[in-house]
């Protein structure tokens, strides 16, 4: 779920950042900021899901 949430847009943004290497610096910074924000959101959601799953198992066992 989390991987599906981040991967397509994240990979395209990273690929765009890599492909347009000597692009205008401002555009590259914007792409980098967007991909970092998306990545941190995915990490936060991933951490919460792991936390809730572990709580779920602690209730059962």
ZADO-1210 file (C-alpha; in nm, 4 decimals, padded with zeros to 6 digits):
<atoms>
<atom x="00.0000" y="00.0000" z="00.0000" code="UNK" pos="1"/>
<atom x="00.2674" y="00.2462" z="00.1026" code="UNK" pos="2"/>
<atom x="00.4966" y="00.1504" z="-00.1843" code="UNK" pos="3"/>
<atom x="00.2055" y="00.1890" z="-00.4247" code="UNK" pos="4"/>
<atom x="00.1401" y="00.5296" z="-00.2679" code="UNK" pos="5"/>
<atom x="00.4909" y="00.6700" z="-00.3172" code="UNK" pos="6"/>
<atom x="00.6551" y="00.4848" z="-00.6021" code="UNK" pos="7"/>
<atom x="00.5031" y="00.6055" z="-00.9335" code="UNK" pos="8"/>
<atom x="00.5184" y="00.9802" z="-00.8814" code="UNK" pos="9"/>
<atom x="00.8320" y="00.9582" z="-00.6700" code="UNK" pos="10"/>
<atom x="01.0207" y="00.7589" z="-00.9328" code="UNK" pos="11"/>
<atom x="00.9072" y="00.9915" z="-01.2118" code="UNK" pos="12"/>
<atom x="01.0148" y="01.2989" z="-01.0146" code="UNK" pos="13"/>
<atom x="01.3538" y="01.1467" z="-00.9349" code="UNK" pos="14"/>
<atom x="01.3898" y="01.0343" z="-01.2973" code="UNK" pos="15"/>
<atom x="01.3052" y="01.3847" z="-01.4164" code="UNK" pos="16"/>
<atom x="01.5620" y="01.5283" z="-01.1758" code="UNK" pos="17"/>
<atom x="01.8270" y="01.2869" z="-01.3007" code="UNK" pos="18"/>
<atom x="01.7446" y="01.3156" z="-01.6700" code="UNK" pos="19"/>
<atom x="01.7476" y="01.6946" z="-01.6848" code="UNK" pos="20"/>
<atom x="02.0898" y="01.7142" z="-01.5235" code="UNK" pos="21"/>
<atom x="02.2113" y="02.0610" z="-01.6299" code="UNK" pos="22"/>
<atom x="01.8582" y="02.1998" z="-01.6096" code="UNK" pos="23"/>
<atom x="01.7803" y="02.5393" z="-01.4510" code="UNK" pos="24"/>
<atom x="01.8764" y="02.5196" z="-01.0855" code="UNK" pos="25"/>
<atom x="01.5421" y="02.6484" z="-00.9610" code="UNK" pos="26"/>
<atom x="01.3513" y="02.3721" z="-01.1386" code="UNK" pos="27"/>
<atom x="01.5832" y="02.1069" z="-01.0006" code="UNK" pos="28"/>
<atom x="01.5422" y="02.2427" z="-00.6478" code="UNK" pos="29"/>
<atom x="01.1636" y="02.2362" z="-00.6858" code="UNK" pos="30"/>
<atom x="01.1737" y="01.8755" z="-00.8086" code="UNK" pos="31"/>
<atom x="01.4019" y="01.7803" z="-00.5216" code="UNK" pos="32"/>
<atom x="01.1805" y="01.9470" z="-00.2631" code="UNK" pos="33"/>
<atom x="00.8682" y="01.7799" z="-00.4005" code="UNK" pos="34"/>
<atom x="01.0303" y="01.4358" z="-00.4069" code="UNK" pos="35"/>
<atom x="01.1708" y="01.4807" z="-00.0552" code="UNK" pos="36"/>
<atom x="00.8308" y="01.5862" z="00.0772" code="UNK" pos="37"/>
<atom x="00.6688" y="01.2871" z="-00.0917" code="UNK" pos="38"/>
<atom x="00.9361" y="01.0529" z="00.0424" code="UNK" pos="39"/>
<atom x="00.9027" y="01.1818" z="00.3996" code="UNK" pos="40"/>
<atom x="00.5235" y="01.1480" z="00.3780" code="UNK" pos="41"/>
<atom x="00.5657" y="00.7889" z="00.2614" code="UNK" pos="42"/>
<atom x="00.8112" y="00.7155" z="00.5435" code="UNK" pos="43"/>
<atom x="00.5724" y="00.8652" z="00.8011" code="UNK" pos="44"/>
<atom x="00.2796" y="00.6606" z="00.6682" code="UNK" pos="45"/>
<atom x="00.4980" y="00.3494" z="00.6556" code="UNK" pos="46"/>
<atom x="00.6072" y="00.4008" z="01.0174" code="UNK" pos="47"/>
<atom x="00.2492" y="00.4520" z="01.1336" code="UNK" pos="48"/>
<atom x="00.1328" y="00.1383" z="00.9537" code="UNK" pos="49"/>
<atom x="00.4133" y="-00.0677" z="01.1128" code="UNK" pos="50"/>
<atom x="00.3258" y="00.0828" z="01.4516" code="UNK" pos="51"/>
<atom x="-00.0435" y="-00.0016" z="01.4161" code="UNK" pos="52"/>
<atom x="00.0329" y="-00.3530" z="01.2902" code="UNK" pos="53"/>
<atom x="00.2588" y="-00.4172" z="01.5892" code="UNK" pos="54"/>
<atom x="-00.0098" y="-00.2845" z="01.8264" code="UNK" pos="55"/>
<atom x="-00.2606" y="-00.5103" z="01.6531" code="UNK" pos="56"/>
<atom x="-00.0393" y="-00.8139" z="01.7106" code="UNK" pos="57"/>
<atom x="00.0285" y="-00.7172" z="02.0723" code="UNK" pos="58"/>
<atom x="-00.3461" y="-00.7118" z="02.1370" code="UNK" pos="59"/>
<atom x="-00.3840" y="-01.0620" z="01.9939" code="UNK" pos="60"/>
<atom x="-00.0819" y="-01.2302" z="02.1487" code="UNK" pos="61"/>
</atoms>
